Amino acid sequence: MYIVGTLCWVIAARLFGDWRHWEKYHHTILYFIVSDLLYNFITSHYPLWEYTESNFLPNHTTINLMVMFIIYPCTILIYLPYLEKLRKPFSKFLYISAWVGFYVFCEWLFSLIDLFHYHNGWTLFSSFVFDYIMFSMLYLHFKRPLLAYVISVPIIIILLIVYNVPVSEWR
């Protein structure tokens, strides 16, 4: 299912992504990937969620790397070009909401078929709230990268506190 889902993302990005101007989105793709790498480092001994192994992909790390390096760039190449064209704040909110809905639906579907698990207080509702933050931060990073980095720090601290991530156990 992971392979099929990834192939769907690649096809969608090929059809709807702005490949002609990929350099314009490169820094936000890296922000997205580095943010997820940071999550995986910080929560390596205390995951909030994780992918379940499958026949072809043996563990969470392998699956997550595929998501980071294939699905995240595809997401950005489809998401940002269309958002950038919208002028009205309410239109942008609806567009972001559609992406949040799609991401949450995919996560719900994967959890339903036992390919995605929640841990340590994280829930589908947590992902819903987080996805609004994430898609907003991706757009902010695209427009004002330095501000996005500054705002990311308190968001990370709040998440560490809310989900009681044991920082003292980092190695």
Secondary structure per residue as TSV (DSSP state, phi and psi in degrees):
chain	resnum	aa	ss	phi	psi
A	1	M	-	360.0	-37.1
A	2	Y	H	-62.1	-42.5
A	3	I	H	-65.6	-44.7
A	4	V	H	-61.6	-45.8
A	5	G	H	-60.6	-42.2
A	6	T	H	-65.6	-41.7
A	7	L	H	-61.9	-38.4
A	8	C	H	-61.7	-41.3
A	9	W	H	-63.4	-41.7
A	10	V	H	-64.5	-43.9
A	11	I	H	-63.8	-44.8
A	12	A	H	-61.6	-41.5
A	13	A	H	-67.0	-36.5
A	14	R	H	-65.0	-39.7
A	15	L	H	-79.4	-40.1
A	16	F	H	-117.1	-9.2
A	17	G	S	-79.6	155.9
A	18	D	-	-92.6	71.8
A	19	W	G	-68.6	-27.3
A	20	R	G	-62.5	-31.6
A	21	H	G	-117.4	33.7
A	22	W	H	-56.4	-30.5
A	23	E	H	-62.1	-31.6
A	24	K	H	-63.7	-28.4
A	25	Y	H	-103.3	-4.5
A	26	H	H	-56.5	-45.5
A	27	H	H	-65.1	-32.7
A	28	T	H	-76.5	-33.0
A	29	I	H	-60.0	-45.0
A	30	L	H	-64.8	-39.5
A	31	Y	H	-59.1	-43.9
A	32	F	H	-62.0	-48.5
A	33	I	H	-65.4	-47.5
A	34	V	H	-63.0	-37.6
A	35	S	H	-61.3	-42.8
A	36	D	H	-70.6	-37.5
A	37	L	H	-60.6	-40.7
A	38	L	H	-63.8	-44.0
A	39	Y	H	-56.1	-48.2
A	40	N	H	-64.6	-34.0
A	41	F	H	-69.5	-49.5
A	42	I	H	-63.5	-37.5
A	43	T	T	-105.9	23.0
A	44	S	T	-59.5	-30.9
A	45	H	T	-106.3	4.9
A	46	Y	S	-152.3	64.7
A	47	P	-	-68.1	143.9
A	48	L	S	-90.3	-27.0
A	49	W	E	-157.0	161.9
A	50	E	E	-159.9	153.0
A	51	Y	E	-80.0	148.2
A	52	T	-	-96.0	142.1
A	53	E	-	-58.6	155.3
A	54	S	-	-133.6	-176.0
A	55	N	S	-61.8	-37.7
A	56	F	S	-99.2	-22.9
A	57	L	-	-120.0	113.6
A	58	P	-	-75.4	-18.8
A	59	N	S	-160.9	173.1
A	60	H	H	-55.4	-44.2
A	61	T	H	-61.3	-46.2
A	62	T	H	-61.8	-46.1
A	63	I	H	-64.3	-44.6
A	64	N	H	-64.0	-37.4
A	65	L	H	-64.0	-39.3
A	66	M	H	-63.8	-43.1
A	67	V	I	-61.4	-48.3
A	68	M	I	-60.8	-46.8
A	69	F	I	-92.8	-8.9
A	70	I	I	-119.3	-55.2
A	71	I	I	-71.2	-41.6
A	72	Y	H	-62.0	-46.9
A	73	P	H	-61.1	-39.6
A	74	C	H	-61.6	-43.1
A	75	T	H	-57.4	-50.0
A	76	I	H	-63.2	-42.1
A	77	L	H	-68.1	-20.2
A	78	I	H	-95.4	-44.5
A	79	Y	H	-67.1	-54.2
A	80	L	H	-67.9	-42.6
A	81	P	H	-58.8	-39.1
A	82	Y	H	-77.0	-37.7
A	83	L	H	-63.5	-38.7
A	84	E	H	-61.9	-29.9
A	85	K	H	-78.4	-19.9
A	86	L	-	-76.6	138.8
A	87	R	-	-105.5	-37.9
A	88	K	S	-82.7	134.3
A	89	P	H	-55.5	-38.4
A	90	F	H	-67.2	-36.1
A	91	S	H	-63.7	-41.0
A	92	K	H	-64.1	-42.1
A	93	F	H	-60.4	-45.0
A	94	L	H	-63.6	-40.0
A	95	Y	H	-64.0	-47.5
A	96	I	H	-60.9	-41.4
A	97	S	H	-60.4	-38.9
A	98	A	H	-63.2	-42.2
A	99	W	H	-65.9	-41.6
A	100	V	H	-60.7	-47.0
A	101	G	H	-58.4	-42.0
A	102	F	H	-66.0	-46.9
A	103	Y	H	-61.7	-43.4
A	104	V	H	-65.8	-40.6
A	105	F	H	-60.6	-46.2
A	106	C	H	-60.7	-42.7
A	107	E	H	-64.7	-42.9
A	108	W	H	-60.3	-45.2
A	109	L	H	-61.6	-44.6
A	110	F	H	-65.3	-37.2
A	111	S	H	-69.3	-34.3
A	112	L	H	-63.7	-37.5
A	113	I	T	-98.3	18.6
A	114	D	T	66.4	33.6
A	115	L	S	-108.2	3.7
A	116	F	E	-149.9	131.9
A	117	H	E	-129.3	145.8
A	118	Y	E	-101.7	147.2
A	119	H	-	-142.8	161.0
A	120	N	T	51.0	41.8
A	121	G	T	91.2	-8.2
A	122	W	-	-75.7	141.6
A	123	T	-	-136.8	177.2
A	124	L	H	-62.8	-36.0
A	125	F	H	-64.8	-37.6
A	126	S	H	-58.7	-43.3
A	127	S	H	-64.6	-39.0
A	128	F	H	-57.9	-50.4
A	129	V	H	-64.5	-45.9
A	130	F	H	-60.9	-39.9
A	131	D	H	-63.5	-35.9
A	132	Y	H	-62.0	-43.7
A	133	I	H	-63.9	-46.4
A	134	M	H	-60.9	-50.6
A	135	F	H	-67.0	-33.2
A	136	S	H	-67.6	-42.3
A	137	M	H	-67.4	-35.1
A	138	L	H	-62.6	-41.8
A	139	Y	H	-68.4	-42.3
A	140	L	H	-60.4	-43.1
A	141	H	H	-61.2	-40.1
A	142	F	H	-61.5	-40.6
A	143	K	H	-85.0	-42.8
A	144	R	-	-142.1	79.9
A	145	P	H	-56.2	-44.8
A	146	L	H	-61.8	-43.0
A	147	L	H	-61.8	-39.4
A	148	A	H	-62.2	-40.8
A	149	Y	H	-64.2	-42.3
A	150	V	H	-63.7	-43.9
A	151	I	H	-71.7	-27.8
A	152	S	H	-62.3	-34.8
A	153	V	H	-60.9	-53.6
A	154	P	H	-64.6	-31.6
A	155	I	H	-62.3	-44.9
A	156	I	H	-62.2	-44.8
A	157	I	H	-61.8	-43.5
A	158	I	H	-61.9	-44.5
A	159	L	H	-63.6	-39.3
A	160	L	H	-60.8	-40.8
A	161	I	H	-72.0	-49.7
A	162	V	H	-59.9	-40.7
A	163	Y	T	-98.2	11.4
A	164	N	T	52.1	42.5
A	165	V	-	-70.5	123.4
A	166	P	-	-73.7	86.9
A	167	V	G	-61.8	-31.4
A	168	S	G	-65.2	-15.8
A	169	E	G	-95.4	4.6
A	170	W	-	-65.3	144.2
A	171	R	-	-118.0	360.0
